[in-house]
């Protein structure tokens, strides 16, 4: 009896330790530069809080739109209380995501207990809680943090046959992230499959009507869903310009496909069916890009050499693949049908929504590993080497995760998205001077208007009155070229209309011309370079790797 009590006490102490550690690794540091999606969601929440309307001047509803993209509705609404209490700060922006992440760990444990033994569920929950992919999602992506929670909850309520909560959590998962759409549909299909043909037909009709109403009331939603999926890569408009270039007479020198005035390329490689299949294949493969998923050390080495629009923190480690495969075979050999359906929907979601659908693989990875550790039973001859291999795998997991945390907390400049990092540096440098001068900011680092609204905590009512609208792009996005005296766009400083008391921020080549030695330049025409940020990365290398801050100076007559 005493031994049993001691075992329970030790288990309780370990549980408290792992819970505290899971909280600590998520809250240890939240003041990283914000991503573009975070600033969009946060400022929309701030606008709703201050004015009762979103940034487009519309009353809050089921969807929120920024530019021509739709934001996570759950993400926007859940940020409002935190921003009301803590202000427009990184802590307020990321706290709801951390909370969703921690609750998802508890939800995952409850689900795992329903699917397997308690010891397997406990180990799986620990692996899930400390997954590098999940932790970075819990810090930087509120929409997917919430979506993972609600997807797991919907699967749990499916197993528990709680129809109301199943439907409620399925809807919330899609409102958190559209990438959960296929998984939610799959869970609901599993639910209705035993209800009879009449019920299934009625459910399908209702779902179709809801979808049609949503698309009718929000016409841009359909185009947005196309852009978010592999469909965008395979439609002709995404590659027609490539075909036109390649079939042009003389474009391919010495090509056997070109004979006189006859270009056989039009009938063979350079046609729409070929490009459709090619782009579709590339879109499917893209989520499994080595540079984005590899180990922390290797990713830092490879990706530090080029511009990176998004964060390049490692998500999985490729040495894990054989262990995941073995664990998955063990897991699904006797798995319940709902879990198999869930796994299939996760695979399809990853193929359709690309890297945004990959996040739902995390629970399957944790369950697979845990099953491998406990249920892999080799023959007596292989027992010793198998134990050695599994022990090695456990050590690999431990040291890989330690490497990830070192990269996350101590080397942020090696993985932060270039645009997010540079926009943070720009607005930090301009914070005290922006109200006293007219400012021109280059748009070669993402969409500066959104970062400006967030970092300067611009009054939403004033933004609505002062924004300077630009032309609408081919994709239907309405550009904002400025807000009062703060303007955004690429420029040629030496050809621009310069005035007194102006601040200009841009690449060195935008001030003095392309392909020059910018190292020792300290002044430009009618201005002085009062700050430089070196080592920036962007597509046009002829503009240099320095970001300049220039103050106009005119001699008094």
LOLOGU-200167 format. One line per field, with one value per residue (C-alpha): x, y, z. Coordinates in steps of 0.2 Angstrom, whole numbers, padded with zeros to 4 digits, always signed. Each point is the difference from the previous one (the first is absolute). Last residue first. Example, Ala and Ser with C-alpha at 12.3 -4.5 7.8 and 13.67 -1.06 7.14 Angstrom:
2
xx = [+0068:-0006]
yy = [-0005:-0017]
zz = [+0036:+0003]
END
This chain:
557
xx = [+0098:-0001:+0008:-0012:+0002:-0011:+0002:+0005:-0002:+0009:-0002:+0016:+0002:+0001:-0012:+0008:-0005:-0018:-0009:+0003:+0012:+0006:+0017:+0002:-0012:+0006:-0005:+0002:+0003:+0000:-0011:-0001:+0009:+0007:+0011:+0010:+0006:+0014:-0007:-0011:+0011:-0012:-0011:-0016:-0003:+0003:-0015:-0010:+0017:+0002:-0016:-0014:-0005:-0003:-0004:-0005:+0002:+0003:-0006:+0005:-0009:+0007:+0013:+0015:-0011:-0005:-0015:-0009:-0016:-0008:-0004:-0002:-0007:-0018:+0000:+0007:+0000:-0014:-0002:-0017:+0002:-0010:+0013:+0004:+0004:-0012:+0008:+0005:-0010:+0007:-0005:-0004:-0019:+0000:+0017:-0006:-0014:+0012:+0012:+0017:+0009:+0017:+0006:-0017:-0005:+0018:+0001:-0016:+0006:+0017:-0006:+0015:+0018:+0002:-0014:+0012:-0005:-0002:-0003:-0006:+0007:-0004:-0011:+0012:+0015:-0002:-0005:+0011:+0013:-0012:-0011:+0014:+0007:-0016:-0003:+0017:-0003:-0018:+0006:+0015:-0010:+0009:+0011:+0019:-0005:-0008:+0016:-0002:-0018:-0006:+0017:+0003:-0017:+0002:+0016:-0008:-0013:+0012:+0010:-0015:-0007:+0017:+0001:-0017:+0006:+0016:-0010:-0012:+0016:+0007:-0016:-0001:+0018:-0004:-0017:+0005:+0004:-0015:-0012:-0005:-0015:-0004:-0014:+0007:+0013:-0008:-0017:+0007:+0009:-0016:-0011:+0011:+0002:-0019:-0003:+0013:-0007:-0013:+0013:+0003:-0016:+0008:+0015:-0011:-0018:-0005:+0014:+0000:-0019:+0000:+0013:-0010:-0016:+0008:+0006:-0017:-0009:+0013:-0004:-0019:+0002:+0008:+0019:+0006:+0013:-0001:+0012:+0013:+0001:+0001:+0014:+0011:-0003:+0004:+0016:+0005:-0004:+0008:+0017:-0008:-0003:-0017:-0005:+0016:-0001:+0001:-0012:-0007:+0006:+0018:+0013:+0016:+0015:-0007:-0011:+0013:+0010:-0015:-0010:+0015:+0002:-0019:-0003:-0011:-0017:+0001:+0016:-0006:-0016:-0014:-0014:+0006:-0003:-0019:+0002:+0015:-0011:-0015:+0012:+0006:-0017:-0007:+0016:-0002:-0018:+0002:+0014:+0019:+0006:-0008:-0011:+0005:+0018:-0001:+0004:-0001:+0007:+0016:+0002:-0002:-0002:+0018:+0005:+0015:-0004:-0016:-0008:+0003:-0019:-0010:-0006:+0009:-0005:-0019:+0000:+0008:-0013:-0014:+0006:-0011:-0014:-0002:-0006:+0012:+0009:-0016:-0008:+0013:-0009:+0000:-0003:-0015:-0007:+0003:-0009:-0015:+0000:+0000:-0019:-0004:-0019:-0002:+0015:-0007:-0017:+0006:+0010:-0015:-0011:+0013:+0001:-0019:-0002:+0014:-0009:-0016:+0007:+0009:-0016:-0010:+0014:+0001:+0008:+0016:+0010:-0005:+0014:+0013:-0005:+0001:+0018:+0004:-0008:+0010:+0016:-0003:-0004:+0015:+0010:-0013:+0007:-0008:-0017:+0002:+0005:-0015:-0012:+0007:-0001:-0018:-0005:+0009:-0006:-0018:+0002:+0008:+0004:+0015:+0011:-0007:+0003:+0018:+0002:-0009:+0012:+0015:-0005:-0005:+0017:+0010:-0011:+0004:+0018:-0002:-0008:+0011:+0016:+0016:+0002:-0011:+0006:+0018:-0004:-0010:+0014:+0014:-0011:+0001:-0018:-0003:+0015:-0007:-0018:+0007:+0009:-0016:-0011:+0011:+0000:-0019:-0003:-0008:-0013:-0011:+0016:+0007:-0015:+0001:+0019:-0003:-0013:+0013:+0013:-0013:-0003:+0019:-0001:-0016:+0008:+0016:-0010:-0010:+0016:+0008:-0008:+0000:+0018:+0005:-0008:-0015:-0007:+0000:-0018:-0010:+0014:-0003:-0019:+0000:+0013:-0013:-0012:+0014:+0007:-0017:-0004:+0017:+0003:-0007:+0011:-0003:+0007:-0006:-0016:-0009:-0013:-0015:-0005:+0008:-0008:+0009:+0012:+0013:+0011:-0013:-0014:-0005:+0012:+0013:-0002:-0004:+0015:+0011:-0006:+0004:+0017:+0004:-0006:+0010:+0015:+0000:-0002:+0015:+0011:+0004:+0018:+0004:-0007:-0007:+0014:-0001:-0019:+0000:+0015:-0007:-0017:+0006:+0012:-0013:-0011:+0015:+0004:-0018:-0001:+0016:-0005:-0017:+0009:+0012:-0015:-0009:+0015:+0002:-0018:+0002:+0015:-0009:-0014]
yy = [+0404:-0013:-0016:-0015:-0016:-0015:-0014:-0017:-0017:-0013:-0019:-0008:-0016:+0008:+0005:-0011:-0015:+0002:-0015:+0006:-0003:+0013:-0002:+0018:+0012:+0018:+0016:+0019:+0000:+0018:+0010:+0012:-0012:-0014:-0002:-0013:-0011:-0011:-0017:+0003:-0006:+0000:-0011:+0010:+0019:+0012:+0000:-0015:-0010:+0002:-0008:+0010:+0012:+0019:+0013:+0017:+0016:+0011:-0006:-0013:-0003:-0016:-0004:-0002:-0009:-0014:-0008:-0015:+0003:+0006:+0017:+0007:+0018:-0005:-0019:-0006:-0011:-0011:-0014:-0007:-0019:-0006:-0013:+0012:+0014:+0014:+0017:+0010:+0006:+0013:-0003:+0015:-0002:-0019:+0002:+0014:-0012:-0014:+0010:-0005:-0012:+0005:-0018:-0006:+0012:+0001:-0018:-0001:+0015:-0008:-0015:-0011:+0007:+0008:+0012:+0015:+0012:+0019:+0011:+0018:+0005:+0004:-0014:-0013:+0005:-0009:-0017:+0001:-0013:-0012:+0002:-0005:-0014:-0009:+0002:-0007:-0016:-0003:+0002:-0012:-0013:-0005:-0015:+0005:+0017:-0010:-0009:-0001:-0004:-0010:-0008:-0006:-0006:-0010:-0007:-0006:-0008:-0009:-0006:-0008:-0008:-0007:-0007:-0008:-0007:-0007:-0009:-0007:-0006:-0008:-0009:-0006:-0007:-0009:-0007:-0006:-0018:-0001:+0005:+0018:+0008:+0018:+0005:+0012:+0011:-0002:+0005:+0015:+0005:-0002:+0009:+0015:+0000:-0001:+0015:+0010:-0004:+0014:+0013:-0006:+0008:+0017:-0007:-0005:+0003:-0014:-0013:+0004:-0001:-0017:-0007:+0007:-0007:-0018:+0002:+0005:-0015:-0012:+0008:-0002:-0018:-0005:-0005:-0018:+0001:+0019:+0002:-0013:+0006:+0018:-0004:-0009:+0015:+0013:-0009:-0001:+0019:+0007:+0002:+0013:+0012:+0009:+0018:+0009:+0019:+0008:+0015:+0008:+0012:-0008:+0009:-0011:-0006:-0003:-0014:-0013:+0001:+0004:-0014:-0012:+0004:+0000:-0016:-0001:+0005:+0016:-0004:-0017:+0006:-0012:+0013:+0004:-0018:+0002:+0017:-0006:-0014:+0012:+0011:-0014:-0007:+0016:+0005:-0016:+0002:+0019:-0003:+0002:-0018:-0007:+0009:+0017:-0006:-0005:+0017:+0001:+0016:-0008:-0015:+0002:-0015:-0005:+0015:+0009:+0016:-0001:+0018:+0001:+0000:+0002:-0017:+0002:+0018:-0002:-0017:+0009:+0014:-0013:-0007:+0007:+0005:-0018:-0007:-0013:+0010:+0009:-0017:-0006:+0010:+0017:+0010:-0010:+0003:+0018:+0000:-0008:+0012:+0016:-0002:+0001:-0001:-0011:-0011:-0002:-0003:-0014:-0008:-0001:-0006:-0014:-0005:-0001:-0010:-0012:-0002:-0004:-0013:-0008:+0000:-0008:-0013:-0006:+0006:-0011:+0010:+0017:+0000:-0006:+0013:+0013:-0005:+0001:+0017:+0007:-0007:+0007:+0017:+0001:+0010:+0014:+0005:+0005:+0001:-0017:-0007:+0009:-0008:-0017:+0004:+0004:-0015:-0012:+0010:-0003:-0018:-0007:-0018:-0002:-0005:+0015:+0011:-0005:+0003:+0017:+0005:-0005:+0011:+0014:+0000:-0001:+0015:+0011:-0002:+0001:+0017:+0006:-0002:+0007:-0007:-0016:-0004:+0001:-0011:-0013:-0001:-0002:-0014:+0002:-0002:-0014:-0011:+0002:-0004:-0015:-0006:+0002:-0008:-0016:-0001:+0002:-0014:+0005:+0009:+0009:+0003:+0009:+0011:+0006:+0002:+0011:+0011:+0003:+0004:+0011:+0010:+0005:+0005:+0010:+0009:+0004:+0007:+0011:+0007:+0004:+0017:+0005:-0004:+0008:+0016:+0010:+0002:-0012:+0000:+0005:-0009:-0016:+0002:+0003:-0013:-0014:+0009:+0002:-0018:-0008:+0009:-0005:+0013:+0001:+0007:+0013:+0014:-0005:-0009:-0006:-0013:-0005:+0018:+0016:+0016:+0007:+0015:-0010:+0000:-0009:+0009:+0002:+0015:-0003:-0019:-0004:+0010:-0009:-0017:+0006:+0006:-0017:-0010:+0010:+0001:-0019:-0004:+0011:-0009:+0009:+0003:-0011:+0006:-0016:-0008:-0012:-0002:-0015:-0009:+0004:-0007:-0017:+0000:+0003:-0014:-0012:+0003:-0001:-0017:-0006:+0004:-0009:-0015:+0000:+0001:-0014:-0011:+0004:-0004:-0017:-0004:+0004:-0012]
zz = [-0239:+0013:-0004:-0003:+0010:-0002:+0013:-0007:+0008:-0010:-0002:-0006:-0010:-0017:-0013:-0013:+0011:-0005:+0009:+0018:+0014:+0013:+0006:+0006:+0009:-0003:+0010:-0002:-0019:-0004:-0013:-0014:-0012:+0010:+0015:+0010:-0014:+0006:-0003:-0015:-0014:-0015:-0009:-0001:+0003:+0013:+0011:-0005:-0002:+0019:+0004:+0008:+0013:-0003:+0013:-0005:+0009:-0016:-0017:-0013:-0016:-0006:-0013:+0012:+0012:-0013:+0009:+0006:+0009:+0016:+0006:+0018:+0000:+0000:-0001:-0016:-0016:+0006:-0013:-0004:-0004:-0014:-0007:-0014:+0012:+0005:-0001:+0015:+0015:+0011:+0018:+0011:+0004:+0004:+0009:+0011:+0006:+0002:+0011:-0005:+0012:-0007:-0001:-0006:-0013:-0006:-0002:-0010:-0011:-0004:-0010:-0004:+0000:-0016:+0004:+0003:+0013:-0003:+0016:+0003:+0016:+0018:+0004:-0007:+0011:+0016:-0007:-0016:+0006:+0007:-0015:-0012:+0011:+0002:-0019:-0003:+0011:-0007:-0018:+0002:+0009:+0016:-0001:+0002:+0008:+0014:+0006:+0019:+0004:-0015:-0005:+0018:+0001:-0016:+0005:+0017:-0011:-0011:+0016:+0008:-0016:-0005:+0018:-0002:-0017:+0008:+0013:-0014:-0009:+0016:+0004:-0017:+0001:+0016:-0006:-0017:+0005:+0012:-0015:-0001:+0009:-0005:+0012:+0013:-0009:-0018:+0008:+0007:-0016:-0010:+0012:+0000:-0019:-0002:+0011:-0010:-0017:+0002:-0003:-0018:-0006:-0001:-0009:-0015:+0001:-0012:+0003:+0019:+0001:-0009:+0012:+0015:-0007:-0001:+0018:+0006:-0010:+0008:+0017:-0003:-0005:+0016:-0001:+0000:-0013:+0000:+0015:-0004:-0018:+0006:+0013:-0014:-0012:+0014:+0005:-0018:-0002:+0016:-0008:-0011:+0015:+0001:+0000:-0001:+0002:-0017:+0004:-0016:-0014:+0000:-0010:-0002:+0008:+0017:-0007:-0002:+0016:+0012:-0008:+0002:+0019:+0004:-0009:-0017:-0003:-0010:-0009:-0004:-0009:+0005:-0001:-0018:-0007:-0003:-0007:-0012:-0006:-0004:-0009:-0011:-0003:-0005:-0010:-0010:-0003:-0005:-0013:-0001:+0000:-0015:-0013:+0004:+0000:-0018:-0005:-0019:-0009:-0003:+0011:+0018:+0011:-0002:+0010:-0006:+0010:+0010:-0001:-0019:-0004:+0016:+0006:+0017:+0004:-0004:+0010:+0015:-0001:+0000:+0016:+0014:-0011:-0006:+0016:+0008:+0014:+0006:+0002:+0012:+0013:+0009:-0017:-0004:+0018:-0003:-0016:+0008:+0014:-0011:-0003:+0018:+0002:-0015:+0005:+0018:-0007:-0012:+0014:+0012:-0014:-0004:+0018:+0002:-0016:+0006:+0017:-0008:-0011:+0015:+0011:-0014:-0003:+0017:+0016:+0000:-0012:+0008:+0013:-0012:-0012:+0013:+0004:-0018:-0002:+0014:-0007:-0017:+0007:+0013:-0012:+0001:+0017:+0016:-0008:-0007:+0018:+0007:-0011:+0004:+0019:-0001:-0010:+0011:+0016:-0006:-0005:+0015:-0006:+0012:-0015:-0010:+0015:+0000:-0019:+0002:+0014:-0009:-0015:+0012:+0009:-0017:-0007:+0016:-0003:-0018:+0001:+0014:-0010:+0007:+0017:+0000:-0017:+0005:+0014:-0011:-0013:+0014:+0008:+0019:+0004:-0013:+0006:+0018:-0005:-0010:+0016:+0010:-0013:-0001:+0019:+0000:-0013:-0017:-0009:+0013:+0010:-0015:-0002:+0018:-0002:-0016:+0009:+0014:-0013:-0010:+0016:+0001:-0019:+0002:+0015:-0010:-0014:+0011:+0008:-0017:-0004:+0018:+0003:-0016:+0005:-0006:+0018:+0015:+0005:-0016:-0010:+0009:-0001:-0019:-0005:+0001:-0013:-0013:+0001:+0001:-0017:-0007:-0014:-0017:-0014:-0013:+0010:+0018:+0001:+0016:-0001:+0011:+0005:+0006:-0007:-0015:-0001:-0010:+0015:+0011:+0009:+0018:+0001:+0013:+0003:-0018:-0006:+0012:-0006:-0018:+0006:+0008:-0015:-0012:+0011:+0003:-0018:-0005:+0014:+0016:+0006:+0015:+0016:+0006:+0010:+0014:-0002:-0011:+0008:+0017:-0002:-0007:+0014:+0013:-0007:-0001:+0018:+0006:-0008:+0006:+0018:-0003:-0007:+0015:+0012:-0009:+0001:+0019:+0003:-0010:+0010:+0017:-0005]
END
